[in-house]
Amino acid sequence: MRRLLLLFVAAAGLMSAAATTRIRVACVGNSVTYGAGLADRAHEAYPTQLQRLLGDGYEVRNFGHSGATLLSRGHRPYVRLPEFRQALDYGADCVVIHLGLNDTDPRNWPNLRDDFVADYEALIDSFRQANPRCRIWICRLTPIFDRHPRFRSGTRDWHRKIQSAIEAVASGRDVGLIDLHEPLHSRPDLFPDALHPNAEGAAILARTVCSALTGDYGGLRLSPVYADSMVLQRDRPMPLRGQADAGERVTVSIGGQRLRTTAGPDGRWSVTLSPLKAGPTYTLEVSTPNRRLTFNGVVAGEVWVCSGQSNMAFPLGRCATAREDLADSRRADLRIYDMQPRWATDAVSWPAAVVDSVNRLDYFRPASWRTSQPQTVAGVSAVAYHFGRMLADSLDVPVGLIVNAVGGSPAEAWVDRTTVEQEFPDLLTDWYRNDFIQPWVRERAALNVKAGQGDARRHPYQTAYLFEAGIAPLDRFPVRGVAWYQGESNAHNMEAHEQTFRLLTQSWRTYWNDPSLPFCFVQLSSLNRASWPWFRDSQRRLSASVPDCYMAVTTDVGDSLDVHPRRKREVGRRLALQALAHVYGYGAGRLVANGPMFRTVTFEGRTARVAFDHADGLRTADGGALRTFELAGSDRRFYPADAHIDRGGTVRLQAAQVAEPRYVRYGWQPFTRANLVNSAGLPASTFTTENP
């Protein structure tokens, strides 16, 4: 009995000692830290969830106060609130500060911005005086979304500038920096009022802070696109990045190269491999002391992203030449990473569980790299297949294709959220009732997510969604360029698309850190939809005005009644011609990549004379008379023109009804039978001289 009593006393003493040595964590902040808006703040606020994650070795206390400002002369300074004094008295070992959201108030930042850094440094010094041994982390702000009433009147821009000021403080005061913005910026559905996260959002905050405090980021990992049989971009320095636990040593080995680095406090690491040559089969090994990842059958070659909507997704097994293509599709030099959607955007209402998964960005199926064989490519993009095959044949190197097209998706779904917020926020506003979005797109999305609740329901067609679900997970996997086939879901508003397409190229070039990332894109084909001639001409002008963008014309392979024409071989090959000519230097006499492209028009009395670029060997595709040229006078009423090919690559036009022609257009029918081609048989683009 006495021995049991002694054991009990000893155990009680150990428990008491353990209690006194618990690491004390002070969570300092505003309403997000406090837990405003949560149904059960006592259990759902991020500091409470952080306590559960850290366990008994820690003691976490919440010192958040709703409305608090970092600025000491702000409308509610944290340093004048009771929570500040309580946090100092607590003498924490670890202090996590998340302040600055309320400083975006027009009462604060516009007048007091010059105080921000000094006030933040003074706050840090206060906690160091309270406990000189404490460790301090300051946080990049959680997001404020476009639904916030002051988003455009200043909050958006001031929020961005405050983020920059916080980063400056972190670099200058020897404190840790926790990014609370990045893990939540892609989840507007978790912010009911555009400012305060719900319980699930608070859980993400807790996990993010927990990793920063403990250095535990789940160990070594890379983007899923790094896998056996992958193609790595050849002949250029290749950045390779991933995640590991903070401070872990990371070793990367491939082809005789062996590089070492250390994961940073945020767990991120990167190395840059020397250029890899096509030819050998490589093994890539990435390791830490606790984990080793080995990727076998790796080759170096040319890597392209093939993206867009349903005509890019259209499978090889359904195209007009499917039987012939599949019979000859066994190619070891063509490898495809096919990111198929889990759920088609057909005219159905998805179950509530699907809507929940879509909200969480869990939209694409797990993919793997597969070599081209009949059984693997029948369901793969026909355009991507023919594009990649022609590149492999012409360049004599392996070609890797990352395919992630989604039927019906508008261009804005593929642009990153930050770019849209800064450059075209109207694309985000009240999305299900937004006239910038094509009505069919909004209606189909509303039907798919009908089983969900509230306007926070996500859908793949929503602005920024597919960038967040289908581009960001690639983690900047190095690529040579982009093959893009999209526009059908933006053809209702060419003016908005002109801005959106520019943002798309800007967004992806920023993401891949490649200002000249090539975009080879498909001009819409022929279909009986009234806006398509205007849209095709808009695409023509975009190809001339957006740097490093190259257009393949496909009006001759359309279908008057089907938005999914089946002649995909020509489309893929014409995209490949653009890449070969403009990206790989096969132009300048080595091959013809473009059909005739309008250059100038001159008027001589009743006659108009049109000059074209890429005009060698002008002729008609069918040997008949030229069709679909039209002339108009200053009244802009167009009449069919008699058209004749002259020497020197020009076309001469007259129309009996037009005495003084001022404008010319060609191929100006939704489904056009235009027939002007050059010596390579490539068709001329739709154009009008009405546009500037």
C-alpha positions, 0 to 999 in steps of 0.5 A: 500500500505504501509503495502504491502511495509513493508511486501516486505521489511521484506521478502527481509530481511529474504531472505538475512539473509537466503542467508548469513546463507547457509552452505558452502560446498567445494568439494576438489579433482582431475578430478573425482571431477572436472567432467573430461570426462562428456559431460556437466560438469557444470551440471553433475559433482558430486558437481553440482548434490550434490547442487541440492540434498542439496537444497537452505540451502547449497552452494556447490562449486567445487574445483577439479583440474584434475591430482592433487595429494595429495602428496605435492611432487607429480607430480601435488600437490593439495596444489600448485594449485590455487583451493587449495588457492580458497578453503581455501579462501572460508572458507567452513563449510563442506569440502569433500576431494577426493584425492589419485587417481593420487598418484597411478602414478608410479612417486608418490607412489613408491617413496613418500609413506612415505609422504602420511599420513603426507601430508594428515594431513597437508591438513586437518590442512590447512582447519581447520586453514581457518575455525576452526569450519569446518567439514571435510570428507575425501573419500575412493577412487573411483574405478580404473578398470582392463581396466586402462592401469596401473592396473596390473603394480602397480595401482591396488596394490597402489590404495589398499594401499592408501585406507588403508592410507586414513582410517588410517588418518580418524581414527587418525584425527577426520574427517569423512570417506565417502566410494566412492568405495563401491557404484561404484565398482560393476558398471564398466559400469559407467566408460568409461575410467576405471577411471572417472565416467559418469553422472550416476556415478557422481549422485551416488557420489553425493547421497553418499556424500549427505547422509554423510553430512546430515545423511539421509540414507533413514531410517531403512531398512534390506536386502529383505531376512529378511521377514515374514516366514524366517528361521534364523540360529539356535544354533549359535550367529547370526549377524543381520545388516542393515541401518538407518539414522546416529545416530539413535537408533535401537532396535532389539527384538526376543524371549525375547532378546532385543538389542539396538545399534546406527547407525554409521556415515555411517548409518550402524548398527549391533547386534549379537543375542544369539543363537536361538533354533529350535521349537518356532515360533518367531516374529522379530521386528526391530525399530527406533524412526521413523520406525518399521519393524515386521517379523512374522512367523519366525523360527530357523533352518538350512539355506543353499544357493543353487546356481550354474547354470541350473542343480541347477535351474532345476525345481522340476516340470520337474524332473523324479519323479515330480508327486510323489514329488509334491504330497508329497511336503506339508512341513511346515518345508521346506521354500524356498527363491527363487530368480528367474532371471527376464530374461532367458539367452535363445538364444534371443536378449534382448530389450535395456530396459532389457540391461539397467536394467541388467547394473544396477544389477536389474536381480533377481525378488523380492522374499519371503519366502514360505513354501513347497507346490505343488503350490509353489515348482513346479518351484523351484530347484529340487536339492535344494528341495530334499537336503532340504527335506532330511536335514529336515527329518534327523535333525527334524528342519526347513530348509531354502533354499536360491536359486539363481542359473542361467542357464549357469552361469560360476563360475567366475560370482559368485566371488566378484570383489575384489578377482578376481582383486587381484588373477585372473584379466585375467578373467576380461580382454576384457571379450567378447573376453577372451579365459578364458571364454567358447566360448558358454558363451561369444557368448550367452552373446553377443547375449543377450545384442546385443541391448545395446551399447559398451563393457561396457554392463553387462551380468549375465555371466560376471565375478563378476556379479552374486556375485554383483547381487545375493550374495551381496544383501543378506547382509551376512544373516547367513547361515550354508553352500552352496550346489553348482551345477555348472561346465558345463560352465567351463569344457572347461578349468579345469586348470582355473576352479581349480583356480576359484573354489578356489577363489569362496570358498575363496570369499564366506567364506570371505563375510560370515566371516566364514573360514570353510563355508561348500561347498557341490558340485556336480561332473558333471554327464555323457554327451557326451562332450570330456572334461568331464572325465578330469573335473570330475577328477579335481573336485575329486581332488578339493574335496580332496585339498580344505578344507571343500568341499565335493563332490557328484558323479552323473555319474550314473544319467546322460543322454548321449544327455541332459546336464539336466538329469532329475533324480534330487532326487538322486542328492539332496539326495547325497548332503544332505548325504555330509552335514549330514556326514561332517557338522552335524556329522552323519559320522563315522559309522552312515551313508555312504555319499561317494561312493568308492574313489580312494586311491592308486594303486600298481603294481605287474608285469602285475597286478595293484591293486587299493585301495579305501576309502569308500570301504565297500561292493564293488560290481557292481551296476547291478550285472554284470562284472566291467566296464570301468577300463583301464590300460596303460604302460609308453607310456600312451596308455590306454586299457580296463582292466579285473577287479575283486573285491578282499577282503579288498576293492581292485580291481585287474586289468590286460590288455593283451596289457599292460605288465608293467602297470603304470597308471590306470583310471576309468569311463574315458568316457564323458558318462560313464557306470561305475558300481562300487559301495559300500554297500550303492549303491553310485557310484565310482568317475571317476579318473586317476592316470596320474594327480599328 
